[in-house]
Amino acid sequence: MTANEQSYEVWWNNNEREALMEEGHLKGWLQLIAALKEEDLSEYSVLDFGCNRGGFLRLLHQIKPYKKATGIDLGRQSIDIANERKGSLPIDYRVSGSPEQLEGQFDLAFCLSVIYLIDDLKTHAWKLSKALKPGGVYYVTYTDLTANPSRDFFKEEIEKYSHLNANMHTLDDIASAFSNEGFRVEIKRRVPTDFITVSGKEKYFRNLNDELMSVYENGYIFRFTKM
């Protein structure tokens, strides 16, 4: 961890919602794994940036086993839980926000529903360029709420409990940050294939119409390739 990073116990100061996050992201993770262009990960080294409690890397290994993986997050308690849960899986979870310190180690990397919490996209793209091998691929999922009527409501609800800002990046903001760092940029819309659970416990949108707009019209998967 570098001097300009500040770790914390958990990024989300609400224990009930923190515990619900893995469950809430499961369908999205499965959909992303099904969309991967990479079929055989058996010789791959994988990075999960912003891994929280580590659920994605455990699920990925179950479906597409990889050689080894690293999950990084600034939440100390979340990383402790991730390490408790990994069992014998070849995963190293660590408190960090600096993948560039693991220079040239990764074939494949992920940032799932996290990039909106990153203020400086230019620096983030540089960090991933350092961490990936030549030809390495970085998958990023993002919900673009810049035109959603609940944009300000969503930001306020997130920042009530988060240690981090909720940034309303445009798609061009993200694409240009990585393109300028020398990545090939690809993108596809992410549309659900299953029913959407309506929860009374988590409310980030003013109404169901805005929530469905975010899910069916605003969800994307970026695929960045280090050239």
C-alpha positions in Angstrom: 0.0 0.0 0.0 1.4 3.4 -1.0 1.7 6.5 1.1 -1.2 8.2 -0.7 -3.6 5.4 0.0 -5.9 5.3 3.0 -7.3 2.0 4.1 -10.4 1.6 6.2 -12.3 -1.1 8.0 -15.0 -1.4 5.4 -15.9 0.9 2.5 -19.6 0.7 3.3 -20.7 1.8 6.8 -23.8 -0.4 7.0 -23.2 -4.0 8.1 -26.5 -5.3 6.8 -26.1 -3.9 3.3 -22.4 -4.8 3.2 -23.4 -8.5 3.8 -26.0 -8.3 1.1 -23.6 -7.2 -1.6 -22.3 -10.5 -2.7 -25.8 -11.9 -3.0 -26.9 -8.8 -4.9 -24.0 -9.1 -7.4 -24.2 -12.8 -8.0 -26.4 -12.7 -11.2 -24.2 -10.0 -12.7 -21.1 -12.0 -12.0 -22.5 -15.0 -13.7 -23.6 -13.0 -16.7 -20.1 -11.5 -17.0 -18.4 -14.9 -16.7 -20.6 -16.2 -19.5 -19.6 -13.2 -21.6 -15.8 -13.6 -21.3 -14.0 -14.2 -24.6 -11.4 -16.2 -22.7 -12.4 -19.8 -22.6 -9.5 -21.6 -20.8 -8.0 -19.7 -17.8 -5.9 -22.6 -16.5 -2.6 -20.8 -17.1 -3.9 -17.3 -16.3 -3.0 -15.0 -13.4 -6.0 -13.0 -12.5 -6.6 -9.7 -10.6 -9.8 -8.4 -9.0 -9.5 -4.7 -8.3 -11.9 -3.7 -5.5 -12.6 -7.3 -4.5 -14.5 -6.5 -1.3 -15.1 -9.9 0.4 -13.6 -11.9 -2.4 -16.7 -13.6 -3.8 -16.1 -13.0 -7.5 -12.7 -14.7 -7.6 -14.1 -17.8 -5.7 -17.0 -18.0 -8.2 -14.8 -17.5 -11.2 -12.5 -20.4 -10.1 -15.5 -22.6 -9.7 -16.6 -22.0 -13.2 -13.4 -21.3 -15.1 -10.4 -22.4 -12.9 -7.3 -20.2 -13.2 -3.7 -20.7 -12.2 -3.6 -18.0 -9.5 -5.3 -14.8 -8.5 -4.9 -11.7 -6.4 -7.8 -9.7 -5.0 -7.1 -6.1 -3.7 -9.2 -3.8 -1.7 -8.7 -0.9 0.8 -11.2 -2.4 3.3 -9.2 -4.2 5.9 -12.1 -6.1 7.4 -13.4 -7.1 4.0 -9.9 -8.6 3.1 -9.9 -10.5 6.4 -13.2 -12.0 5.6 -12.0 -12.8 2.0 -9.0 -14.7 3.3 -11.1 -16.6 5.9 -13.4 -17.8 3.1 -10.8 -18.7 0.4 -10.0 -22.1 1.8 -7.3 -23.8 -0.4 -8.0 -21.7 -3.5 -4.9 -20.2 -5.1 -5.9 -16.6 -4.2 -3.9 -13.9 -2.4 -6.2 -11.2 -0.9 -4.4 -8.1 0.3 -5.2 -4.6 1.5 -4.1 -2.4 -1.4 -5.2 0.0 -4.1 -2.0 -0.2 -6.1 -2.0 -2.9 -8.7 1.0 -1.2 -10.4 3.2 -2.6 -7.6 2.5 -6.0 -9.1 4.0 -4.9 -12.4 3.4 -7.2 -15.4 1.9 -10.0 -13.4 -1.6 -10.4 -14.8 -3.2 -11.9 -17.9 -6.7 -10.9 -16.9 -8.2 -8.3 -14.6 -11.6 -7.3 -13.4 -13.2 -4.2 -11.8 -16.8 -5.0 -11.1 -19.2 -2.2 -10.2 -16.3 -0.3 -8.6 -15.0 2.2 -11.2 -17.7 4.8 -10.3 -15.9 5.0 -6.9 -12.6 5.9 -8.6 -12.0 9.7 -8.9 -8.9 9.7 -11.1 -9.6 7.6 -14.2 -6.3 8.6 -15.9 -4.2 7.3 -13.0 -6.3 4.2 -12.7 -5.8 3.3 -16.4 -2.0 3.8 -15.9 -2.0 1.5 -12.8 -3.7 -1.3 -14.8 -1.4 -0.8 -17.7 1.5 -1.4 -15.4 -0.1 -4.5 -13.7 -1.1 -6.3 -16.9 1.1 -8.3 -19.2 1.3 -7.3 -22.9 -2.0 -8.4 -24.4 -3.6 -8.6 -21.0 -7.3 -7.8 -20.7 -9.3 -5.8 -18.2 -13.0 -6.2 -17.8 -14.9 -3.3 -16.2 -18.6 -3.2 -15.5 -20.3 0.1 -15.2 -23.8 1.6 -14.9 -23.9 5.0 -16.6 -26.4 7.1 -14.6 -25.6 10.5 -16.2 -29.0 10.6 -17.9 -30.9 8.7 -15.3 -33.6 10.7 -13.4 -32.3 9.2 -10.1 -28.7 10.2 -10.7 -28.5 12.7 -7.8 -30.6 10.4 -5.5 -28.3 7.5 -6.2 -25.2 9.5 -5.4 -26.7 10.8 -2.1 -27.7 7.3 -1.0 -24.3 5.8 -1.8 -22.4 8.7 -0.1 -24.5 8.4 3.1 -22.6 5.2 4.0 -19.5 5.1 1.7 -15.9 6.2 2.5 -15.7 7.1 -1.2 -17.3 9.4 -3.7 -19.9 8.2 -6.2 -18.6 9.6 -9.5 -21.0 10.0 -12.4 -18.4 9.2 -15.2 -19.6 9.3 -18.7 -18.9 6.4 -21.0 -16.5 8.7 -22.9 -14.7 9.6 -19.7 -13.9 5.9 -19.1 -13.1 5.0 -22.7 -10.8 7.9 -23.3 -8.9 7.3 -20.1 -7.9 3.9 -21.3 -7.6 4.7 -24.9 -5.1 7.5 -24.0 -3.1 4.9 -22.0 -2.8 2.8 -25.1 -5.5 0.2 -24.5 -7.8 -1.1 -27.2 -11.3 -0.3 -26.0 -14.4 -2.5 -26.6 -17.8 -2.1 -25.0 -21.1 -4.0 -25.0 -24.4 -3.3 -23.3 -25.2 -5.6 -20.4 -28.9 -6.6 -20.4 -30.3 -9.0 -17.7 -31.5 -12.4 -18.8 -33.4 -13.2 -15.7 -36.1 -11.5 -13.5 -35.0 -8.5 -11.5 -35.4 -8.8 -7.7 -37.3 -5.9 -6.2 -35.9 -5.4 -2.7 -37.4 -3.3 0.1 -34.0 -3.4 1.9 -31.9 -1.5 -0.6 -33.2 1.6 -2.3 -30.9 3.6 -4.5 -33.5 4.9 -7.0 -36.5 7.1 -6.6 -38.8 4.6 -8.2 -38.8 1.2 -10.0 -38.9 2.8 -13.5 -35.6 4.5 -12.8 -34.1 1.3 -11.4 -35.2 -0.7 -14.5 -33.8 2.0 -16.7 -30.4 1.6 -15.0 -30.5 -2.2 -15.4 -31.8 -2.4 -19.0 -30.5 0.7 -20.6 -27.5 1.9 -18.5 -25.5 -1.2 -17.8 -22.2 -1.9 -19.8 -19.2 -4.1 -19.9 -15.9 -2.6 -21.0 -13.1 -4.8 -22.4 -9.7 -3.1 -22.4 -6.8 -4.8 -24.0 -3.2 -3.7 -23.3 -1.6 -3.3 -26.7 
